[in-house]
Amino acid sequence: MDAELELTEDDVRCPSCSSVHFLGVEIFGVYDGVLYWECGGCGHRWHRFPAGHHLHGRAVPYLAEPEPMPARHGAAC
């Protein structure tokens, strides 16, 4: 972990649902390591790096909430 990145109590919970179950997401070709966090409970994504850090901006395109899948009417699940 980078020296300037220190975890606080709030950093170990999802900022959306307060879950402690989240994953570090790595995007190959963007950064060799965790680029952002994703909650296993609610799916919320948030920055690993603080604003102003060069990797904060590189994570932005990946932090948008995914579009829901369209409903398929009449299809058996």
Biopython code that builds the backbone (N, CA, C, O; Angstrom):
import numpy as np
from Bio.PDB.StructureBuilder import StructureBuilder

atoms = [
    (1, "MET", "N", (0.848, -1.166, 0.000)),
    (1, "MET", "CA", (0.000, 0.000, 0.000)),
    (1, "MET", "C", (0.896, 1.233, 0.000)),
    (1, "MET", "O", (1.939, 1.241, 0.653)),
    (2, "ASP", "N", (0.499, 2.269, -0.724)),
    (2, "ASP", "CA", (1.281, 3.494, -0.797)),
    (2, "ASP", "C", (1.351, 4.160, 0.574)),
    (2, "ASP", "O", (0.417, 4.065, 1.370)),
    (3, "ALA", "N", (2.459, 4.829, 0.837)),
    (3, "ALA", "CA", (2.678, 5.449, 2.141)),
    (3, "ALA", "C", (1.635, 6.516, 2.452)),
    (3, "ALA", "O", (1.234, 6.662, 3.607)),
    (4, "GLU", "N", (1.173, 7.288, 1.412)),
    (4, "GLU", "CA", (0.227, 8.360, 1.690)),
    (4, "GLU", "C", (-1.206, 7.859, 1.866)),
    (4, "GLU", "O", (-2.091, 8.644, 2.203)),
    (5, "LEU", "N", (-1.446, 6.585, 1.647)),
    (5, "LEU", "CA", (-2.792, 6.030, 1.769)),
    (5, "LEU", "C", (-2.915, 5.305, 3.099)),
    (5, "LEU", "O", (-2.394, 4.202, 3.261)),
    (6, "GLU", "N", (-3.593, 5.914, 4.037)),
    (6, "GLU", "CA", (-3.802, 5.298, 5.336)),
    (6, "GLU", "C", (-5.282, 5.005, 5.516)),
    (6, "GLU", "O", (-6.123, 5.866, 5.259)),
    (7, "LEU", "N", (-5.602, 3.803, 5.955)),
    (7, "LEU", "CA", (-6.990, 3.418, 6.150)),
    (7, "LEU", "C", (-7.550, 4.015, 7.436)),
    (7, "LEU", "O", (-6.871, 4.082, 8.461)),
    (8, "THR", "N", (-8.803, 4.445, 7.355)),
    (8, "THR", "CA", (-9.524, 4.893, 8.538)),
    (8, "THR", "C", (-10.641, 3.893, 8.797)),
    (8, "THR", "O", (-10.859, 2.997, 7.982)),
    (9, "GLU", "N", (-11.348, 4.024, 9.905)),
    (9, "GLU", "CA", (-12.451, 3.115, 10.218)),
    (9, "GLU", "C", (-13.514, 3.148, 9.122)),
    (9, "GLU", "O", (-14.105, 2.113, 8.814)),
    (10, "ASP", "N", (-13.772, 4.323, 8.522)),
    (10, "ASP", "CA", (-14.762, 4.439, 7.452)),
    (10, "ASP", "C", (-14.325, 3.738, 6.177)),
    (10, "ASP", "O", (-15.168, 3.353, 5.366)),
    (11, "ASP", "N", (-13.017, 3.564, 5.984)),
    (11, "ASP", "CA", (-12.510, 2.923, 4.778)),
    (11, "ASP", "C", (-12.739, 1.415, 4.771)),
    (11, "ASP", "O", (-12.577, 0.783, 3.727)),
    (12, "VAL", "N", (-13.107, 0.827, 5.888)),
    (12, "VAL", "CA", (-13.293, -0.616, 5.935)),
    (12, "VAL", "C", (-14.764, -1.002, 5.881)),
    (12, "VAL", "O", (-15.123, -2.123, 6.241)),
    (13, "ARG", "N", (-15.618, -0.088, 5.439)),
    (13, "ARG", "CA", (-17.053, -0.344, 5.258)),
    (13, "ARG", "C", (-17.514, 0.301, 3.962)),
    (13, "ARG", "O", (-16.967, 1.318, 3.535)),
    (14, "CYS", "N", (-18.519, -0.293, 3.341)),
    (14, "CYS", "CA", (-19.111, 0.280, 2.141)),
    (14, "CYS", "C", (-19.768, 1.617, 2.512)),
    (14, "CYS", "O", (-20.547, 1.669, 3.464)),
    (15, "PRO", "N", (-19.469, 2.692, 1.783)),
    (15, "PRO", "CA", (-20.081, 3.979, 2.105)),
    (15, "PRO", "C", (-21.573, 4.031, 1.793)),
    (15, "PRO", "O", (-22.260, 4.957, 2.223)),
    (16, "SER", "N", (-22.078, 3.057, 1.057)),
    (16, "SER", "CA", (-23.496, 3.041, 0.706)),
    (16, "SER", "C", (-24.340, 2.253, 1.703)),
    (16, "SER", "O", (-25.384, 2.727, 2.152)),
    (17, "CYS", "N", (-23.877, 1.030, 2.054)),
    (17, "CYS", "CA", (-24.702, 0.164, 2.905)),
    (17, "CYS", "C", (-23.997, -0.255, 4.208)),
    (17, "CYS", "O", (-24.585, -0.975, 5.015)),
    (18, "SER", "N", (-22.769, 0.178, 4.418)),
    (18, "SER", "CA", (-21.948, -0.132, 5.601)),
    (18, "SER", "C", (-21.519, -1.591, 5.700)),
    (18, "SER", "O", (-21.070, -2.029, 6.760)),
    (19, "SER", "N", (-21.647, -2.341, 4.629)),
    (19, "SER", "CA", (-21.198, -3.730, 4.625)),
    (19, "SER", "C", (-19.676, -3.782, 4.762)),
    (19, "SER", "O", (-18.971, -2.877, 4.315)),
    (20, "VAL", "N", (-19.190, -4.836, 5.376)),
    (20, "VAL", "CA", (-17.746, -5.056, 5.463)),
    (20, "VAL", "C", (-17.276, -6.052, 4.407)),
    (20, "VAL", "O", (-16.107, -6.436, 4.390)),
    (21, "HIS", "N", (-18.182, -6.468, 3.531)),
    (21, "HIS", "CA", (-17.870, -7.444, 2.485)),
    (21, "HIS", "C", (-17.692, -6.720, 1.161)),
    (21, "HIS", "O", (-18.666, -6.427, 0.467)),
    (22, "PHE", "N", (-16.438, -6.433, 0.815)),
    (22, "PHE", "CA", (-16.167, -5.770, -0.457)),
    (22, "PHE", "C", (-14.879, -6.317, -1.049)),
    (22, "PHE", "O", (-14.060, -6.924, -0.359)),
    (23, "LEU", "N", (-14.721, -6.085, -2.343)),
    (23, "LEU", "CA", (-13.583, -6.613, -3.087)),
    (23, "LEU", "C", (-12.767, -5.478, -3.674)),
    (23, "LEU", "O", (-13.305, -4.423, -4.009)),
    (24, "GLY", "N", (-11.488, -5.693, -3.795)),
    (24, "GLY", "CA", (-10.637, -4.774, -4.541)),
    (24, "GLY", "C", (-10.647, -5.198, -5.992)),
    (24, "GLY", "O", (-10.437, -6.372, -6.298)),
    (25, "VAL", "N", (-10.890, -4.253, -6.896)),
    (25, "VAL", "CA", (-10.985, -4.564, -8.324)),
    (25, "VAL", "C", (-9.738, -4.047, -9.037)),
    (25, "VAL", "O", (-9.358, -2.885, -8.896)),
    (26, "GLU", "N", (-9.119, -4.929, -9.799)),
    (26, "GLU", "CA", (-7.947, -4.591, -10.603)),
    (26, "GLU", "C", (-8.357, -4.581, -12.068)),
    (26, "GLU", "O", (-9.017, -5.513, -12.528)),
    (27, "ILE", "N", (-7.982, -3.554, -12.799)),
    (27, "ILE", "CA", (-8.249, -3.471, -14.235)),
    (27, "ILE", "C", (-6.905, -3.623, -14.932)),
    (27, "ILE", "O", (-6.063, -2.726, -14.880)),
    (28, "PHE", "N", (-6.709, -4.764, -15.583)),
    (28, "PHE", "CA", (-5.447, -5.034, -16.254)),
    (28, "PHE", "C", (-5.200, -3.990, -17.340)),
    (28, "PHE", "O", (-6.108, -3.647, -18.097)),
    (29, "GLY", "N", (-4.000, -3.501, -17.412)),
    (29, "GLY", "CA", (-3.633, -2.483, -18.383)),
    (29, "GLY", "C", (-3.861, -1.065, -17.883)),
    (29, "GLY", "O", (-3.432, -0.107, -18.526)),
    (30, "VAL", "N", (-4.533, -0.917, -16.740)),
    (30, "VAL", "CA", (-4.770, 0.404, -16.157)),
    (30, "VAL", "C", (-3.890, 0.602, -14.935)),
    (30, "VAL", "O", (-3.215, 1.624, -14.803)),
    (31, "TYR", "N", (-3.900, -0.391, -14.033)),
    (31, "TYR", "CA", (-3.084, -0.317, -12.828)),
    (31, "TYR", "C", (-2.841, -1.734, -12.338)),
    (31, "TYR", "O", (-3.758, -2.556, -12.324)),
    (32, "ASP", "N", (-1.620, -2.020, -11.938)),
    (32, "ASP", "CA", (-1.251, -3.339, -11.437)),
    (32, "ASP", "C", (-1.510, -3.385, -9.932)),
    (32, "ASP", "O", (-0.592, -3.223, -9.128)),
    (33, "GLY", "N", (-2.761, -3.604, -9.565)),
    (33, "GLY", "CA", (-3.177, -3.636, -8.169)),
    (33, "GLY", "C", (-4.622, -3.177, -8.067)),
    (33, "GLY", "O", (-5.282, -2.955, -9.082)),
    (34, "VAL", "N", (-5.111, -3.035, -6.850)),
    (34, "VAL", "CA", (-6.501, -2.630, -6.626)),
    (34, "VAL", "C", (-6.679, -1.182, -7.067)),
    (34, "VAL", "O", (-6.009, -0.285, -6.555)),
    (35, "LEU", "N", (-7.597, -0.953, -8.035)),
    (35, "LEU", "CA", (-7.888, 0.382, -8.545)),
    (35, "LEU", "C", (-9.064, 1.019, -7.809)),
    (35, "LEU", "O", (-9.070, 2.225, -7.562)),
    (36, "TYR", "N", (-10.064, 0.200, -7.458)),
    (36, "TYR", "CA", (-11.223, 0.697, -6.716)),
    (36, "TYR", "C", (-11.847, -0.452, -5.948)),
    (36, "TYR", "O", (-11.484, -1.611, -6.153)),
    (37, "TRP", "N", (-12.785, -0.139, -5.063)),
    (37, "TRP", "CA", (-13.474, -1.128, -4.232)),
    (37, "TRP", "C", (-14.893, -1.341, -4.745)),
    (37, "TRP", "O", (-15.514, -0.407, -5.253)),
    (38, "GLU", "N", (-15.411, -2.558, -4.617)),
    (38, "GLU", "CA", (-16.796, -2.870, -4.976)),
    (38, "GLU", "C", (-17.430, -3.695, -3.861)),
    (38, "GLU", "O", (-16.870, -4.703, -3.429)),
    (39, "CYS", "N", (-18.599, -3.261, -3.402)),
    (39, "CYS", "CA", (-19.304, -3.927, -2.309)),
    (39, "CYS", "C", (-19.933, -5.223, -2.791)),
    (39, "CYS", "O", (-20.583, -5.257, -3.836)),
    (40, "GLY", "N", (-19.735, -6.287, -2.026)),
    (40, "GLY", "CA", (-20.356, -7.568, -2.338)),
    (40, "GLY", "C", (-21.811, -7.608, -1.925)),
    (40, "GLY", "O", (-22.554, -8.482, -2.372)),
    (41, "GLY", "N", (-22.237, -6.675, -1.074)),
    (41, "GLY", "CA", (-23.623, -6.646, -0.620)),
    (41, "GLY", "C", (-24.546, -5.876, -1.552)),
    (41, "GLY", "O", (-25.595, -6.380, -1.953)),
    (42, "CYS", "N", (-24.148, -4.638, -1.899)),
    (42, "CYS", "CA", (-25.052, -3.788, -2.691)),
    (42, "CYS", "C", (-24.505, -3.464, -4.072)),
    (42, "CYS", "O", (-25.228, -2.905, -4.896)),
    (43, "GLY", "N", (-23.250, -3.798, -4.350)),
    (43, "GLY", "CA", (-22.666, -3.543, -5.663)),
    (43, "GLY", "C", (-22.090, -2.140, -5.845)),
    (43, "GLY", "O", (-21.564, -1.819, -6.911)),
    (44, "HIS", "N", (-22.187, -1.306, -4.814)),
    (44, "HIS", "CA", (-21.654, 0.062, -4.906)),
    (44, "HIS", "C", (-20.148, 0.023, -5.126)),
    (44, "HIS", "O", (-19.458, -0.837, -4.580)),
    (45, "ARG", "N", (-19.640, 0.959, -5.929)),
    (45, "ARG", "CA", (-18.206, 1.059, -6.205)),
    (45, "ARG", "C", (-17.700, 2.404, -5.702)),
    (45, "ARG", "O", (-18.389, 3.416, -5.827)),
    (46, "TRP", "N", (-16.500, 2.415, -5.134)),
    (46, "TRP", "CA", (-15.937, 3.676, -4.655)),
    (46, "TRP", "C", (-14.425, 3.674, -4.798)),
    (46, "TRP", "O", (-13.787, 2.629, -4.926)),
    (47, "HIS", "N", (-13.869, 4.893, -4.772)),
    (47, "HIS", "CA", (-12.441, 5.103, -4.992)),
    (47, "HIS", "C", (-11.575, 4.491, -3.902)),
    (47, "HIS", "O", (-11.922, 4.497, -2.721)),
    (48, "ARG", "N", (-10.462, 3.973, -4.326)),
    (48, "ARG", "CA", (-9.420, 3.564, -3.384)),
    (48, "ARG", "C", (-8.496, 4.747, -3.117)),
    (48, "ARG", "O", (-8.016, 4.928, -1.998)),
    (49, "PHE", "N", (-8.250, 5.547, -4.145)),
    (49, "PHE", "CA", (-7.286, 6.635, -4.059)),
    (49, "PHE", "C", (-7.988, 7.966, -3.821)),
    (49, "PHE", "O", (-9.075, 8.192, -4.354)),
    (50, "PRO", "N", (-7.383, 8.854, -3.028)),
    (50, "PRO", "CA", (-8.003, 10.150, -2.743)),
    (50, "PRO", "C", (-7.993, 11.067, -3.965)),
    (50, "PRO", "O", (-7.189, 10.889, -4.879)),
    (51, "ALA", "N", (-8.897, 12.050, -3.969)),
    (51, "ALA", "CA", (-8.927, 13.055, -5.030)),
    (51, "ALA", "C", (-7.559, 13.721, -5.105)),
    (51, "ALA", "O", (-6.943, 14.007, -4.079)),
    (52, "GLY", "N", (-7.092, 13.962, -6.312)),
    (52, "GLY", "CA", (-5.774, 14.548, -6.499)),
    (52, "GLY", "C", (-4.698, 13.523, -6.798)),
    (52, "GLY", "O", (-3.679, 13.855, -7.403)),
    (53, "HIS", "N", (-4.908, 12.285, -6.387)),
    (53, "HIS", "CA", (-3.957, 11.209, -6.698)),
    (53, "HIS", "C", (-4.143, 10.858, -8.174)),
    (53, "HIS", "O", (-5.275, 10.820, -8.655)),
    (54, "HIS", "N", (-3.059, 10.602, -8.898)),
    (54, "HIS", "CA", (-3.178, 10.347, -10.336)),
    (54, "HIS", "C", (-4.043, 9.123, -10.663)),
    (54, "HIS", "O", (-4.614, 9.063, -11.752)),
    (55, "LEU", "N", (-4.153, 8.165, -9.773)),
    (55, "LEU", "CA", (-4.978, 6.983, -10.050)),
    (55, "LEU", "C", (-6.457, 7.207, -9.734)),
    (55, "LEU", "O", (-7.305, 6.423, -10.160)),
    (56, "HIS", "N", (-6.769, 8.255, -9.001)),
    (56, "HIS", "CA", (-8.176, 8.591, -8.729)),
    (56, "HIS", "C", (-8.900, 8.818, -10.062)),
    (56, "HIS", "O", (-9.975, 8.264, -10.289)),
    (57, "GLY", "N", (-8.315, 9.620, -10.926)),
    (57, "GLY", "CA", (-8.922, 9.918, -12.223)),
    (57, "GLY", "C", (-8.999, 8.714, -13.143)),
    (57, "GLY", "O", (-9.926, 8.609, -13.947)),
    (58, "ARG", "N", (-8.045, 7.810, -13.038)),
    (58, "ARG", "CA", (-8.057, 6.625, -13.910)),
    (58, "ARG", "C", (-9.169, 5.654, -13.527)),
    (58, "ARG", "O", (-9.583, 4.835, -14.348)),
    (59, "ALA", "N", (-9.659, 5.737, -12.283)),
    (59, "ALA", "CA", (-10.725, 4.837, -11.834)),
    (59, "ALA", "C", (-12.113, 5.337, -12.214)),
    (59, "ALA", "O", (-13.056, 4.548, -12.272)),
    (60, "VAL", "N", (-12.253, 6.638, -12.473)),
    (60, "VAL", "CA", (-13.568, 7.246, -12.703)),
    (60, "VAL", "C", (-14.421, 6.509, -13.735)),
    (60, "VAL", "O", (-15.598, 6.273, -13.464)),
    (61, "PRO", "N", (-13.892, 6.132, -14.906)),
    (61, "PRO", "CA", (-14.743, 5.463, -15.899)),
    (61, "PRO", "C", (-15.336, 4.128, -15.434)),
    (61, "PRO", "O", (-16.332, 3.662, -15.990)),
    (62, "TYR", "N", (-14.733, 3.524, -14.432)),
    (62, "TYR", "CA", (-15.172, 2.208, -13.972)),
    (62, "TYR", "C", (-16.111, 2.275, -12.759)),
    (62, "TYR", "O", (-16.633, 1.247, -12.329)),
    (63, "LEU", "N", (-16.326, 3.460, -12.213)),
    (63, "LEU", "CA", (-17.104, 3.584, -10.986)),
    (63, "LEU", "C", (-18.591, 3.790, -11.209)),
    (63, "LEU", "O", (-19.360, 3.733, -10.249)),
    (64, "ALA", "N", (-19.018, 4.024, -12.426)),
    (64, "ALA", "CA", (-20.445, 4.203, -12.704)),
    (64, "ALA", "C", (-21.192, 2.925, -12.344)),
    (64, "ALA", "O", (-20.720, 1.819, -12.608)),
    (65, "GLU", "N", (-22.357, 3.092, -11.742)),
    (65, "GLU", "CA", (-23.171, 1.926, -11.396)),
    (65, "GLU", "C", (-23.605, 1.235, -12.691)),
    (65, "GLU", "O", (-23.987, 1.914, -13.645)),
    (66, "PRO", "N", (-23.557, -0.088, -12.747)),
    (66, "PRO", "CA", (-23.930, -0.795, -13.985)),
    (66, "PRO", "C", (-25.416, -0.611, -14.296)),
    (66, "PRO", "O", (-26.258, -0.535, -13.402)),
    (67, "GLU", "N", (-25.702, -0.543, -15.585)),
    (67, "GLU", "CA", (-27.095, -0.446, -16.032)),
    (67, "GLU", "C", (-27.789, -1.776, -15.752)),
    (67, "GLU", "O", (-27.201, -2.834, -15.978)),
    (68, "PRO", "N", (-29.032, -1.741, -15.262)),
    (68, "PRO", "CA", (-29.749, -3.000, -15.027)),
    (68, "PRO", "C", (-30.056, -3.688, -16.352)),
    (68, "PRO", "O", (-30.264, -3.040, -17.378)),
    (69, "MET", "N", (-30.079, -5.001, -16.303)),
    (69, "MET", "CA", (-30.415, -5.776, -17.494)),
    (69, "MET", "C", (-31.890, -5.593, -17.805)),
    (69, "MET", "O", (-32.710, -5.573, -16.887)),
    (70, "PRO", "N", (-32.252, -5.456, -19.087)),
    (70, "PRO", "CA", (-33.683, -5.311, -19.430)),
    (70, "PRO", "C", (-34.437, -6.599, -19.123)),
    (70, "PRO", "O", (-33.899, -7.698, -19.258)),
    (71, "ALA", "N", (-35.668, -6.446, -18.713)),
    (71, "ALA", "CA", (-36.511, -7.615, -18.405)),
    (71, "ALA", "C", (-36.885, -8.317, -19.705)),
    (71, "ALA", "O", (-37.188, -7.672, -20.708)),
    (72, "ARG", "N", (-36.860, -9.623, -19.672)),
    (72, "ARG", "CA", (-37.271, -10.417, -20.826)),
    (72, "ARG", "C", (-38.613, -11.022, -20.510)),
    (72, "ARG", "O", (-38.725, -11.904, -19.659)),
    (73, "HIS", "N", (-39.615, -10.553, -21.186)),
    (73, "HIS", "CA", (-40.967, -11.039, -20.948)),
    (73, "HIS", "C", (-41.205, -12.367, -21.668)),
    (73, "HIS", "O", (-40.854, -12.529, -22.837)),
    (74, "GLY", "N", (-41.799, -13.300, -20.954)),
    (74, "GLY", "CA", (-42.139, -14.586, -21.530)),
    (74, "GLY", "C", (-41.008, -15.594, -21.559)),
    (74, "GLY", "O", (-41.192, -16.717, -22.029)),
    (75, "ALA", "N", (-39.853, -15.215, -21.070)),
    (75, "ALA", "CA", (-38.731, -16.148, -21.066)),
    (75, "ALA", "C", (-38.721, -16.914, -19.747)),
    (75, "ALA", "O", (-38.908, -16.340, -18.674)),
    (76, "ALA", "N", (-38.501, -18.206, -19.851)),
    (76, "ALA", "CA", (-38.423, -19.039, -18.656)),
    (76, "ALA", "C", (-37.049, -18.864, -18.022)),
    (76, "ALA", "O", (-36.040, -18.856, -18.726)),
    (77, "CYS", "N", (-37.002, -18.725, -16.730)),
    (77, "CYS", "CA", (-35.713, -18.556, -16.040)),
    (77, "CYS", "C", (-35.258, -19.864, -15.467)),
    (77, "CYS", "O", (-34.195, -19.931, -14.848)),
]
sb = StructureBuilder()
sb.init_structure("model")
sb.init_model(0)
sb.init_chain("A")
sb.init_seg("    ")
for serial, (resi, resn, name, xyz) in enumerate(atoms, 1):
    if name == "N":
        sb.init_residue(resn, " ", resi, " ")
    sb.init_atom(name, np.array(xyz, "f"), 0.0, 1.0, " ", f" {name:<3s}", serial, name[0])
structure = sb.get_structure()
